[in-house]
């Protein structure tokens, strides 16, 4: 049995314990710890020296307007993009000093997901299982369960190139969950997804965090974040403006949306100018 298989088995047992109520997983270290993280692209600073600590076992939203630096931050946290400065630890392991250990513990569903499109959904999961070092029978069993739960059983032998946007997001999620990671990173997982697929993805993620695992997902849709997450970090212009429990960040505001607009400075923008030429008589 490989080290990754042993880790997956241990996490399965911990999840079973949590679901049965026989115990609570211990979160001695944060899921993610970021210190002094910078990333520049030429003259543009995408991430400006952020410090952030994300607690384990929570449903976490990384929120901000377009261009805030969310995708760049997640790319650096998951080892897809090397930072200019700073350190990142996932479950106590340095992403750049111990990449194999970190990658064994995380699942990633990036924005603009690229898949092996000439494989069927079932073949893709079999391939991912082999890459992860999972035994064939374990891969087959988990793939069957994921395809069923995500509503892809009827399309499991269909080529991924023929999948709809929602189906692609779901098979991407299945690929990210197959090895039972401790921390799951999702970049705009509900973008372009129909309501039925979105509800299926939501139910899977809620069950996953209920087992003691951690989900970190980026979004700019505050209503979605407020209904899903119990912890949130607000990002704008490459900096963290606020982080903590959703109720904490919302404060006295009527909603997370209202608090968000104030934190990112959207309420300071002038609304006096109007498009006088738009509409009206022609």
The 8 nearest C-alpha neighbors of each residue, nearest first, counted from 0:
[[1, 4, 5, 2, 3, 134, 133, 132],
 [2, 0, 4, 3, 5, 132, 133, 6],
 [1, 3, 5, 4, 6, 0, 7, 103],
 [4, 2, 6, 1, 5, 7, 103, 132],
 [5, 3, 7, 1, 6, 2, 0, 8],
 [4, 6, 2, 8, 3, 7, 9, 1],
 [5, 7, 3, 9, 4, 8, 10, 2],
 [8, 6, 4, 10, 9, 5, 179, 3],
 [7, 9, 11, 5, 10, 6, 4, 12],
 [8, 10, 6, 12, 11, 7, 5, 13],
 [9, 11, 13, 7, 12, 8, 14, 6],
 [12, 10, 8, 14, 9, 13, 7, 15],
 [11, 13, 15, 9, 10, 14, 16, 8],
 [14, 12, 10, 16, 15, 11, 9, 17],
 [13, 15, 210, 17, 11, 16, 12, 10],
 [14, 16, 12, 18, 13, 17, 19, 11],
 [17, 15, 13, 19, 14, 21, 18, 22],
 [16, 18, 14, 20, 15, 210, 19, 23],
 [19, 17, 15, 20, 16, 210, 14, 209],
 [18, 20, 16, 21, 17, 15, 22, 14],
 [21, 19, 17, 18, 22, 16, 23, 15],
 [20, 22, 16, 19, 17, 23, 18, 15],
 [23, 21, 20, 17, 16, 24, 19, 13],
 [22, 24, 17, 25, 21, 20, 16, 211],
 [25, 23, 211, 26, 13, 22, 17, 14],
 [24, 26, 27, 23, 28, 211, 55, 56],
 [25, 27, 28, 55, 24, 29, 56, 54],
 [28, 26, 25, 29, 55, 90, 24, 30],
 [27, 29, 26, 90, 91, 30, 55, 54],
 [30, 28, 54, 55, 31, 53, 90, 32],
 [29, 31, 55, 90, 54, 89, 53, 28],
 [32, 30, 89, 53, 29, 88, 52, 90],
 [31, 33, 52, 88, 87, 51, 29, 53],
 [34, 32, 87, 51, 50, 86, 52, 88],
 [33, 35, 50, 86, 85, 36, 49, 87],
 [36, 34, 48, 85, 49, 50, 37, 84],
 [35, 37, 85, 48, 49, 84, 34, 86],
 [38, 36, 48, 47, 46, 84, 83, 82],
 [37, 39, 46, 83, 82, 45, 44, 47],
 [38, 40, 44, 45, 43, 41, 37, 42],
 [41, 39, 43, 42, 44, 38, 45, 46],
 [40, 42, 43, 39, 44, 38, 45, 83],
 [43, 41, 40, 44, 39, 45, 38, 46],
 [44, 42, 40, 41, 39, 45, 38, 46],
 [43, 45, 39, 46, 38, 40, 47, 42],
 [44, 46, 237, 68, 39, 38, 43, 47],
 [47, 45, 237, 38, 37, 44, 68, 48],
 [46, 48, 37, 237, 238, 49, 44, 45],
 [49, 47, 35, 36, 37, 46, 50, 238],
 [48, 50, 36, 35, 238, 47, 239, 51],
 [51, 49, 34, 33, 35, 48, 36, 52],
 [52, 50, 33, 32, 49, 53, 34, 31],
 [51, 53, 32, 31, 33, 54, 29, 50],
 [52, 54, 31, 30, 29, 32, 51, 55],
 [55, 53, 29, 30, 57, 52, 56, 31],
 [56, 54, 30, 29, 57, 213, 26, 53],
 [55, 57, 213, 211, 212, 208, 54, 58],
 [58, 56, 213, 55, 59, 208, 54, 214],
 [57, 59, 228, 214, 229, 213, 230, 215],
 [60, 58, 215, 230, 231, 228, 57, 214],
 [59, 61, 231, 216, 217, 215, 62, 228],
 [62, 60, 217, 232, 216, 231, 233, 218],
 [63, 61, 233, 218, 219, 217, 60, 234],
 [62, 64, 234, 219, 67, 235, 233, 65],
 [65, 63, 67, 219, 66, 235, 62, 234],
 [64, 66, 67, 63, 219, 68, 69, 235],
 [65, 67, 68, 64, 236, 69, 235, 45],
 [66, 68, 235, 236, 237, 64, 65, 63],
 [67, 69, 237, 71, 45, 66, 70, 46],
 [70, 68, 72, 71, 67, 73, 217, 61],
 [69, 71, 73, 72, 68, 74, 186, 217],
 [72, 70, 74, 68, 69, 73, 75, 45],
 [73, 71, 69, 75, 74, 70, 68, 76],
 [72, 74, 76, 70, 75, 71, 77, 69],
 [75, 73, 79, 71, 80, 77, 72, 76],
 [74, 76, 80, 78, 72, 73, 77, 81],
 [75, 77, 73, 74, 78, 87, 72, 94],
 [76, 78, 74, 75, 79, 73, 94, 107],
 [79, 77, 75, 80, 76, 94, 74, 81],
 [80, 78, 74, 77, 75, 81, 76, 73],
 [81, 79, 75, 74, 78, 82, 71, 77],
 [80, 82, 75, 83, 78, 79, 95, 74],
 [83, 81, 84, 38, 37, 75, 80, 36],
 [82, 84, 38, 37, 81, 39, 85, 36],
 [85, 83, 37, 82, 36, 35, 86, 38],
 [84, 86, 36, 35, 34, 37, 82, 87],
 [85, 87, 34, 33, 36, 35, 88, 84],
 [86, 88, 33, 94, 32, 93, 76, 34],
 [87, 89, 93, 92, 32, 91, 94, 31],
 [88, 90, 31, 92, 91, 30, 101, 93],
 [91, 89, 30, 92, 29, 28, 31, 88],
 [90, 92, 89, 88, 28, 93, 29, 30],
 [93, 91, 88, 89, 90, 94, 101, 97],
 [92, 94, 88, 96, 97, 95, 87, 89],
 [95, 93, 98, 88, 97, 87, 96, 101],
 [94, 96, 98, 93, 97, 78, 87, 81],
 [97, 95, 93, 94, 98, 92, 99, 100],
 [96, 98, 93, 100, 95, 94, 99, 92],
 [97, 99, 94, 101, 95, 100, 102, 96],
 [100, 98, 102, 101, 97, 103, 94, 104],
 [101, 99, 103, 98, 102, 97, 104, 92],
 [100, 102, 98, 104, 103, 99, 94, 92],
 [103, 101, 99, 104, 105, 100, 98, 106],
 [104, 102, 100, 101, 105, 99, 3, 180],
 [103, 105, 180, 101, 181, 102, 182, 100],
 [106, 104, 180, 182, 102, 183, 181, 103],
 [105, 107, 175, 183, 180, 184, 176, 182],
 [108, 106, 184, 175, 183, 185, 109, 105],
 [107, 109, 185, 184, 186, 172, 171, 175],
 [110, 108, 186, 112, 107, 185, 111, 184],
 [109, 111, 186, 112, 187, 108, 188, 70],
 [112, 110, 109, 113, 186, 108, 187, 114],
 [111, 113, 110, 109, 114, 108, 171, 168],
 [112, 114, 111, 115, 116, 109, 110, 171],
 [115, 113, 116, 112, 159, 171, 123, 167],
 [114, 116, 117, 118, 123, 113, 159, 160],
 [115, 117, 160, 159, 118, 114, 158, 119],
 [118, 116, 115, 158, 160, 159, 119, 114],
 [119, 117, 158, 116, 122, 123, 115, 159],
 [118, 120, 158, 157, 122, 156, 121, 159],
 [119, 121, 155, 123, 122, 159, 156, 124],
 [120, 122, 155, 124, 119, 123, 156, 125],
 [123, 121, 125, 119, 124, 120, 118, 126],
 [124, 122, 126, 120, 125, 121, 118, 119],
 [123, 125, 127, 126, 121, 122, 174, 128],
 [126, 124, 122, 128, 123, 127, 121, 138],
 [125, 127, 123, 129, 124, 128, 122, 130],
 [128, 126, 124, 130, 129, 125, 131, 123],
 [127, 129, 131, 125, 133, 126, 130, 138],
 [128, 130, 132, 126, 131, 127, 133, 125],
 [131, 129, 127, 128, 132, 126, 133, 125],
 [130, 132, 128, 129, 133, 127, 178, 3],
 [133, 131, 129, 130, 128, 134, 3, 1],
 [132, 134, 128, 131, 129, 138, 4, 135],
 [135, 133, 137, 136, 138, 132, 129, 128],
 [136, 134, 138, 137, 139, 133, 129, 128],
 [135, 137, 139, 138, 134, 140, 133, 141],
 [138, 136, 140, 134, 135, 139, 141, 133],
 [137, 139, 135, 141, 136, 128, 140, 142],
 [140, 138, 136, 142, 137, 141, 143, 135],
 [139, 141, 137, 143, 142, 138, 136, 144],
 [140, 142, 144, 138, 143, 139, 145, 137],
 [143, 141, 139, 145, 144, 140, 138, 146],
 [144, 142, 146, 140, 141, 145, 139, 147],
 [143, 145, 141, 147, 142, 146, 148, 140],
 [146, 144, 142, 148, 147, 143, 149, 173],
 [147, 145, 151, 152, 143, 149, 144, 148],
 [146, 148, 152, 144, 150, 145, 149, 151],
 [149, 147, 145, 150, 146, 144, 151, 203],
 [150, 148, 146, 147, 151, 145, 199, 169],
 [149, 151, 147, 148, 152, 146, 153, 199],
 [152, 150, 146, 154, 153, 149, 155, 147],
 [151, 153, 146, 147, 155, 154, 150, 143],
 [152, 154, 151, 155, 150, 156, 147, 157],
 [155, 153, 157, 151, 152, 156, 120, 119],
 [154, 156, 120, 121, 152, 157, 153, 151],
 [157, 155, 119, 154, 120, 121, 158, 153],
 [156, 158, 119, 154, 155, 159, 120, 161],
 [159, 157, 119, 160, 118, 161, 117, 116],
 [158, 160, 116, 162, 161, 119, 120, 118],
 [161, 159, 116, 158, 162, 117, 118, 115],
 [160, 162, 159, 158, 163, 157, 116, 167],
 [163, 161, 159, 166, 160, 167, 164, 158],
 [162, 164, 166, 165, 167, 161, 160, 159],
 [165, 163, 167, 166, 168, 192, 162, 191],
 [164, 166, 192, 168, 167, 163, 196, 169],
 [165, 167, 169, 163, 168, 164, 162, 170],
 [168, 166, 164, 170, 169, 165, 162, 171],
 [167, 169, 171, 165, 166, 170, 172, 164],
 [168, 170, 172, 166, 171, 167, 173, 165],
 [169, 171, 173, 167, 172, 168, 166, 174],
 [172, 170, 168, 174, 169, 173, 167, 175],
 [171, 173, 169, 175, 170, 174, 168, 176],
 [172, 174, 170, 176, 171, 175, 177, 145],
 [175, 173, 171, 177, 172, 176, 124, 170],
 [174, 176, 106, 172, 173, 107, 177, 171],
 [177, 175, 173, 179, 174, 178, 172, 106],
 [176, 178, 174, 179, 175, 173, 141, 128],
 [177, 179, 176, 180, 7, 131, 128, 175],
 [180, 178, 176, 177, 7, 181, 10, 11],
 [181, 179, 105, 104, 182, 106, 178, 176],
 [180, 182, 212, 104, 105, 213, 179, 183],
 [183, 181, 213, 105, 180, 214, 212, 106],
 [182, 184, 106, 214, 105, 107, 215, 213],
 [185, 183, 107, 215, 216, 214, 106, 108],
 [186, 184, 216, 108, 188, 107, 109, 215],
 [185, 187, 217, 109, 110, 188, 216, 108],
 [186, 188, 218, 217, 190, 189, 185, 110],
 [189, 187, 186, 185, 190, 168, 216, 108],
 [190, 188, 192, 187, 197, 191, 168, 200],
 [189, 191, 187, 192, 188, 218, 193, 110],
 [192, 190, 189, 193, 164, 165, 188, 187],
 [193, 191, 165, 189, 190, 197, 196, 164],
 [192, 194, 196, 195, 197, 165, 191, 189],
 [195, 193, 197, 196, 198, 192, 199, 189],
 [196, 194, 198, 197, 193, 199, 192, 200],
 [195, 197, 199, 198, 193, 194, 165, 200],
 [198, 196, 194, 200, 195, 199, 192, 201],
 [197, 199, 201, 195, 196, 200, 194, 202],
 [198, 200, 196, 202, 201, 197, 149, 203],
 [201, 199, 197, 203, 198, 202, 196, 204],
 [200, 202, 198, 204, 199, 203, 197, 205],
 [201, 203, 205, 199, 204, 200, 198, 206],
 [204, 202, 200, 206, 201, 205, 207, 199],
 [205, 203, 207, 201, 206, 202, 200, 208],
 [204, 206, 202, 208, 207, 203, 209, 201],
 [207, 205, 209, 203, 204, 208, 202, 210],
 [206, 208, 204, 205, 209, 210, 212, 203],
 [209, 207, 212, 210, 211, 205, 206, 213],
 [208, 210, 206, 207, 211, 205, 212, 18],
 [211, 209, 14, 208, 207, 17, 18, 212],
 [210, 212, 56, 208, 209, 24, 14, 17],
 [211, 213, 208, 56, 181, 210, 182, 207],
 [214, 212, 56, 182, 57, 55, 208, 58],
 [215, 213, 183, 58, 182, 59, 184, 216],
 [216, 214, 59, 184, 60, 183, 185, 58],
 [217, 215, 185, 60, 186, 184, 61, 214],
 [218, 216, 61, 186, 187, 62, 60, 185],
 [217, 219, 62, 187, 220, 61, 216, 63],
 [218, 220, 62, 63, 64, 221, 217, 65],
 [221, 219, 218, 223, 222, 224, 62, 256],
 [220, 222, 224, 256, 223, 225, 219, 255],
 [223, 221, 225, 224, 220, 226, 256, 255],
 [222, 224, 226, 221, 225, 220, 227, 218],
 [223, 225, 221, 227, 228, 226, 222, 60],
 [226, 224, 222, 223, 227, 228, 221, 255],
 [225, 227, 223, 224, 228, 222, 221, 229],
 [228, 226, 224, 225, 223, 229, 58, 205],
 [229, 227, 58, 224, 59, 230, 225, 60],
 [228, 230, 245, 58, 244, 59, 57, 231],
 [231, 229, 244, 59, 245, 228, 243, 58],
 [230, 232, 60, 59, 242, 243, 245, 61],
 [231, 233, 242, 61, 241, 62, 60, 234],
 [234, 232, 62, 241, 240, 63, 239, 242],
 [233, 235, 239, 63, 238, 240, 67, 62],
 [236, 234, 67, 237, 238, 63, 263, 239],
 [237, 235, 67, 238, 68, 234, 66, 45],
 [236, 238, 46, 68, 47, 45, 235, 67],
 [239, 237, 235, 234, 236, 47, 49, 240],
 [238, 240, 234, 241, 233, 49, 235, 232],
 [239, 241, 233, 234, 238, 262, 235, 242],
 [242, 240, 233, 239, 232, 248, 243, 234],
 [243, 241, 232, 231, 233, 248, 244, 240],
 [244, 242, 230, 231, 248, 247, 245, 232],
 [243, 245, 230, 247, 246, 229, 231, 248],
 [244, 246, 230, 248, 247, 229, 231, 249],
 [247, 245, 249, 244, 248, 250, 229, 243],
 [248, 246, 244, 250, 245, 249, 243, 242],
 [247, 249, 245, 250, 246, 243, 244, 242],
 [248, 250, 255, 246, 258, 247, 252, 245],
 [251, 249, 247, 248, 252, 246, 258, 253],
 [252, 250, 249, 253, 258, 254, 247, 246],
 [253, 251, 254, 258, 250, 249, 257, 255],
 [252, 254, 257, 251, 255, 258, 249, 256],
 [255, 253, 256, 257, 252, 249, 258, 225],
 [254, 256, 249, 258, 257, 259, 221, 225],
 [255, 257, 259, 254, 221, 258, 260, 222],
 [258, 256, 254, 260, 259, 255, 252, 253],
 [259, 257, 255, 261, 249, 256, 252, 260],
 [258, 260, 256, 262, 261, 257, 255, 263],
 [261, 259, 265, 257, 263, 258, 262, 266],
 [260, 262, 264, 258, 259, 263, 266, 265],
 [263, 261, 259, 264, 260, 258, 240, 241],
 [262, 264, 260, 261, 265, 235, 259, 240],
 [265, 263, 261, 266, 267, 262, 260, 268],
 [264, 266, 260, 267, 268, 263, 261, 262],
 [267, 265, 264, 268, 261, 260, 269, 263],
 [268, 266, 265, 264, 269, 261, 270, 260],
 [267, 269, 266, 265, 270, 264, 271, 260],
 [268, 270, 271, 267, 272, 266, 265, 273],
 [271, 269, 272, 268, 273, 267, 266, 265],
 [270, 272, 269, 273, 268, 274, 275, 267],
 [273, 271, 270, 274, 269, 275, 268, 276],
 [274, 272, 275, 271, 270, 276, 277, 269],
 [273, 275, 276, 277, 272, 278, 271, 270],
 [276, 274, 273, 277, 278, 272, 279, 280],
 [275, 277, 274, 278, 279, 273, 280, 281],
 [276, 278, 274, 275, 279, 273, 280, 281],
 [279, 277, 276, 280, 275, 281, 274, 273],
 [278, 280, 281, 277, 276, 275, 274, 273],
 [281, 279, 278, 277, 276, 275, 274, 273],
 [280, 279, 278, 276, 277, 275, 274, 273]]
